[in-house]
């Protein structure tokens, strides 16, 4: 006997509820199409030379692009490595750590900034989740960040972690994604113990006095340009060098 329309609707509704209850942010999963870059990080890890690692998504990845001149001037001399992958969410970073990133590496410091894609990818089907529609609350994203810190402290117990608040996005404070990121930031700042984990929120450095985000710093209201990467560097350079000592 064929299932009725109502029974199919009930099954669909229960699947939606189950999906909403699932915290994807803490479940390691491969980000399709990033294998080559991931493997390059594993090779860097095996060499064991990097003393400073930037870990994150496309905003971190951008040190290889719009931020390259700033990187070469400020961070490269500190034996820094860029472990950023565009589009990554917390669950992708967890998968990377579980599959070779940091194996053999003993950095003095790791700078983390992750989570804006957990916010911004909501409502989109995700290939790595069998096309399930992605959902992630501020609290769930924060749990993903906490899991990353725990993994790093296991693999690199001597490293100091500089956890950065997720950068502002959207034109102003009314942007729903910016609001969710701020809610995540309010949680993750509590992960700092000021002994091994340190927290910095430099978001205001990118904003105008009225709280708007200028396209002269982030042209797409999400990713910094060269000016934005210089602002980022100026805001954290002293702290990074302090923790490297």
C-alpha positions, -999 to 999 in steps of 0.1 A, spaced: 0 0 0 14 34 -10 19 59 19 -6 86 21 2 123 15 -3 130 52 20 102 62 47 115 39 42 150 52 46 137 88 78 119 79 92 151 62 83 172 93 100 147 117 131 148 95 131 186 96 129 185 134 157 159 136 178 181 114 172 211 136 182 191 166 215 180 151 246 200 159 265 198 126 291 222 140 306 195 162 305 166 137 337 163 117 331 161 80 353 166 49 348 198 30 345 185 -6 370 199 -31 395 210 -4 416 178 -3 446 193 -21 449 223 2 443 201 32 471 178 22 494 208 18 488 216 55 497 181 64 530 184 46 537 217 65 528 199 97 552 170 90 581 194 85 574 207 120 589 242 113 559 266 117 559 284 150 527 304 144 496 290 127 465 310 115 435 286 114 402 294 98 380 299 67 381 321 36 389 352 57 421 334 69 427 318 35 428 354 22 462 359 37 473 341 5 454 367 -16 444 402 -6 465 399 25 497 385 10 517 417 11 509 422 47 516 385 55 550 386 38 559 417 57 546 409 92 538 372 96 561 352 74 592 364 93 577 348 124 577 313 107 539 315 102 517 291 83 483 298 69 458 269 75 427 287 62 403 271 37 376 291 20 341 280 30 352 260 60 329 257 90 338 244 125 330 208 115 354 210 85 382 223 107 376 194 132 379 170 103 411 185 92 426 183 127 415 146 129 431 139 95 467 152 97 467 189 103 491 197 132 505 161 132 542 165 140 538 203 144 546 220 177 537 257 171 541 282 199 509 299 190 477 292 170 454 321 160 418 309 154 389 327 137 361 305 126 323 304 126 309 329 101 301 301 76 282 282 103 260 313 104 260 322 67 254 288 52 221 282 70 192 273 47 215 259 20 216 222 11 251 208 18 267 181 -4 287 167 25 255 163 45 237 144 17 221 176 7 205 182 41 195 218 46 221 233 69 211 248 103 233 261 131 225 283 160 250 306 178 252 281 207 259 252 183 287 272 165 302 280 199 302 243 207 321 237 175 347 263 184 351 247 219 356 213 202 384 228 180 402 242 210 400 209 228 414 191 197 443 216 195 451 213 231 454 176 228 476 177 196 496 208 206 495 210 244 523 236 246 507 260 221 490 292 232 457 298 214 446 333 204 409 330 198 395 359 177 359 370 178 342 364 144 345 395 123 315 417 117 296 412 84 267 428 67 261 465 62 250 473 98 240 460 132 206 450 118 221 423 97 208 389 110 241 371 103 261 398 121 237 395 151 242 357 152 279 360 150 279 385 179 258 360 199 285 333 192 312 357 202 295 364 235 298 327 243 333 319 230 349 347 249 342 327 280 366 300 267 396 322 275 416 314 307 443 339 299 469 312 305 467 290 274 437 304 257 433 341 250 404 360 234 404 392 214 374 410 198 388 434 172 355 437 153 351 474 161 384 482 142 366 474 109 335 495 116 326 532 111 315 552 141 278 544 134 285 507 133 283 503 96 308 482 77 325 500 49 331 485 15 364 503 14 375 477 40 353 447 31 340 452 -4 315 423 -2 307 431 35 324 399 46 360 395 33 387 421 40 407 437 12 444 446 17 434 476 39 413 452 60 442 428 64 464 456 76 438 466 101 437 430 113 475 429 116 478 462 135 451 451 160 467 417 169 505 421 162 515 431 196 495 403 213 507 377 189 543 386 195 537 387 233 524 351 232 552 339 210 578 348 236 
